[in-house]
Amino acid sequence: MFGPQVPSVTAVEVEDGAYLLDVREPDEWAAGHAPGAHHVPMMEIPARVAEVPTDVEVVVVCRSGGRSGQVVSYLMGNGWDNVRNLDGGMKSWEASGREVVSENGQPPSVL
């Protein structure tokens, strides 16, 4: 989708315990996200960029891969070389059978 300049990984390639950076909106996050993921909405990334680790591989996640690809491009342009886009986003995460948890008391779902 973004070409070779934006590195990506598939849901099955993400190792357990990987640093997942979920850049979706709060309602999307509350409905369903990967366990252990870290939530920083896309529009907050510039103000909160110091929260993104530089010493471990970071997998950036959104619903389908578009917003997360933009965040990966932004981070790479600002010196991060350890970021990858989750190909297909949370939709592919869920479809691959990876666990999804919710924060709203409802069964988890990907919005």
C-alpha positions as CSV (number, residue, x, y, z in Angstrom):
1,M,0.0,0.0,0.0
2,F,2.8,2.4,0.9
3,G,5.6,0.9,-1.0
4,P,9.0,-0.3,0.1
5,Q,9.7,2.9,2.2
6,V,7.2,1.8,4.9
7,P,8.2,-1.5,6.4
8,S,5.4,-3.7,7.4
9,V,4.7,-7.0,9.2
10,T,1.7,-9.3,9.1
11,A,-0.4,-10.1,12.1
12,V,1.1,-13.7,12.3
13,E,4.7,-12.3,12.1
14,V,4.2,-10.1,15.2
15,E,5.9,-11.7,18.1
16,D,4.2,-12.1,21.5
17,G,5.3,-9.2,23.7
18,A,6.0,-6.9,20.8
19,Y,5.5,-3.2,21.5
20,L,2.2,-2.4,19.7
21,L,1.4,1.2,19.2
22,D,-2.3,1.6,18.5
23,V,-3.1,4.9,16.8
24,R,-6.8,4.6,16.5
25,E,-9.4,6.9,18.0
26,P,-10.6,6.3,21.6
27,D,-13.9,4.7,20.6
28,E,-12.1,2.2,18.3
29,W,-9.6,1.4,21.1
30,A,-12.3,0.8,23.7
31,A,-14.2,-1.5,21.4
32,G,-11.3,-3.8,20.8
33,H,-7.5,-3.8,20.7
34,A,-4.6,-6.2,21.1
35,P,-3.7,-7.1,24.7
36,G,-0.8,-5.1,26.0
37,A,-1.0,-2.5,23.2
38,H,-0.2,1.1,23.9
39,H,-2.8,3.7,22.8
40,V,-1.7,7.0,21.3
41,P,-4.3,8.4,18.8
42,M,-2.7,9.4,15.5
43,M,-3.3,13.1,16.0
44,E,-1.5,13.0,19.3
45,I,1.6,11.4,18.0
46,P,3.6,14.7,17.4
47,A,2.9,15.9,21.0
48,R,3.6,12.4,22.5
49,V,6.4,11.2,20.2
50,A,8.7,10.8,23.2
51,E,6.5,7.9,24.4
52,V,7.5,5.8,21.3
53,P,10.5,3.6,22.2
54,T,13.6,3.7,20.1
55,D,15.3,0.6,21.5
56,V,12.7,-2.1,20.6
57,E,10.8,-2.9,17.5
58,V,7.5,-1.0,17.4
59,V,4.5,-2.3,15.4
60,V,2.1,0.6,14.6
61,V,-1.6,-0.5,14.4
62,C,-4.8,1.1,13.1
63,R,-8.0,-0.4,11.7
64,S,-6.8,-1.4,8.3
65,G,-3.2,-0.1,7.9
66,G,-3.7,3.4,6.4
67,R,-3.3,5.6,9.4
68,S,-0.6,3.4,10.9
69,G,1.3,3.6,7.7
70,Q,1.3,7.4,7.9
71,V,2.5,7.3,11.5
72,V,5.3,4.9,10.5
73,S,6.3,7.4,7.7
74,Y,6.2,10.3,10.2
75,L,8.3,8.4,12.8
76,M,10.9,7.3,10.2
77,G,11.1,10.9,9.0
78,N,11.9,11.9,12.6
79,G,14.7,9.4,13.2
80,W,12.9,6.2,14.2
81,D,14.3,3.1,12.4
82,N,12.6,0.5,14.5
83,V,9.0,1.0,13.4
84,R,6.8,-1.3,11.3
85,N,3.2,-1.0,10.0
86,L,0.8,-3.8,10.8
87,D,-0.3,-4.9,7.4
88,G,-4.1,-4.9,7.3
89,G,-4.4,-3.4,10.8
90,M,-6.7,-4.7,13.5
91,K,-8.9,-6.2,10.9
92,S,-6.1,-8.6,9.9
93,W,-5.1,-9.1,13.5
94,E,-8.6,-10.3,14.4
95,A,-9.0,-12.3,11.2
96,S,-5.7,-14.1,11.9
97,G,-7.1,-15.3,15.2
98,R,-5.0,-13.1,17.4
99,E,-6.6,-12.1,20.7
100,V,-8.7,-8.9,21.0
101,V,-9.8,-7.3,24.3
102,S,-12.2,-4.5,25.0
103,E,-12.3,-1.6,27.5
104,N,-16.0,-0.9,27.3
105,G,-17.5,-4.0,29.0
106,Q,-18.8,-5.4,25.7
107,P,-17.4,-8.3,23.8
108,P,-14.4,-7.1,21.8
109,S,-14.9,-5.9,18.3
110,V,-12.9,-4.1,15.7
111,L,-14.5,-0.8,14.6
